[in-house]
Amino acid sequence: MGILTILWEKWVEFRRDFYKITLAAMIAPLMYLVVFGLGIQTSSHGEPYLNFLIPGVVALTTMNGSFNAIAQNLNVQRLYEKAFDQIMISPTPLWQFILGQIIGGSLRGLYAGGIILLLVMPISTGLVFNAMSIFVMFLNGAVFSAVGVVLSFLAKNHADVPRFSNYIIMPMAYLCNTFFSIDRMPTGLREVISALPLSQASSLLRSIASGQGWSASGIVILLVYLAVLTGISLSFIYKKQNM
């Protein structure tokens, strides 16, 4: 019931700000598609660049949608509304609170990514997005929801979350196999970036969309990130650190 309560809170928040959330999920990805996809008439891996770009933008959108849905709101609840004090004395198990936040954020990211899929549907690219694509989008969103939970605990003031976003989220948005392939990056740097969660999600979505199937190792890496970040979040709340 605790998880359902958290998800209901996220649903009420989503319903209240539906138009703002939808427009915010559309504008930046559309600009990426127009500027990079239509403005740069090149090819990648023997295919039109748009075929390379769309899966990357979908992965990027699920990342941003999930992270933004959790990090800022949870930080405000913790620092200013002191909502965590109520959670600590409520009958809701703490693990359910954390899990509800992660699932709720992931669903928000999935919604944002789904909007992009609908927008690009009229474009004849030959890309295929199926149930496995949806699972990867959800898993990617869960990872970055968990990142948002961890950073909301680490933030000491309202400005820290945007600062963390500039340090972590923005570099991944541009480097992690979204707008260009990491294959030509210098050895060492390429391996580090390829191991990041957004790189794995982009590669998985691109591979599925092009009909090449999916890599079990990519799924495992995302699950490991999710397990570690969830464990850190649980550690913070059970030890009452940074509350």
DADAKA-V125157 format. One record per backbone hydrogen bond with DSSP energy under -0.5 kcal/mol. CO is the residue of the C=O (numbers start at 1). NH is the residue of the N-H. Records with the same first field share a line. If there is no record, write none. Layout:
CO=NH ; NH
This chain:
1=5
2=6
3=7
4=8
5=9
6=10
7=11
8=12
9=13
10=14
11=15
12=16
13=17
15=18
17=21
18=22
19=23
20=24
21=25
22=26
23=27
24=28
26=30
27=31
28=32
29=33
30=34
31=35
32=36 ; 37
33=37 ; 38
34=38 ; 39
36=40
39=41
40=42
42=49
44=47
47=44
48=51 ; 52
49=52 ; 53
50=54
51=55
52=56
53=57
54=58
55=59
56=60
57=61
58=62
59=63
60=64
61=65
62=66
63=67
64=68
65=69
66=70
67=70 ; 71
70=74
71=75
72=76
73=77
74=78
75=79
76=80 ; 81
77=83
82=85 ; 86
83=87
84=88
85=89
86=90
87=90
93=96 ; 97
94=98
95=99
96=100
97=101
98=102
99=103
100=104
101=105
102=106
103=107
104=108
105=109
106=110
107=111
108=112
109=113
110=114
111=115
112=116
113=117
114=118
115=119
116=120
117=121
120=123
123=125
128=130
130=134
131=135
132=136
133=137
134=138
135=139
136=140
137=141
138=142
139=143
140=144
141=145
142=146
143=147
144=148
145=149
146=150
147=151
148=152
149=153
150=154
151=155
157=160 ; 161
159=163
160=164
161=165
162=166
163=167
164=168 ; 169
165=169 ; 170
168=172
169=173
170=174
171=175
172=176
175=177
182=185
186=190
187=189
188=192
189=193
190=194
191=195
192=195
193=196
196=200
197=201
198=202
199=203
200=204
201=205
202=206
203=207
204=208
205=209
206=210
207=212 ; 213
208=211
209=128
214=216
215=219
216=220
217=221
218=222
219=223
220=224
221=225
222=226
223=227
224=228
225=229
226=230
227=231
228=232
229=233
230=234
231=235
232=236
233=237
234=238
235=239
236=241
240=243
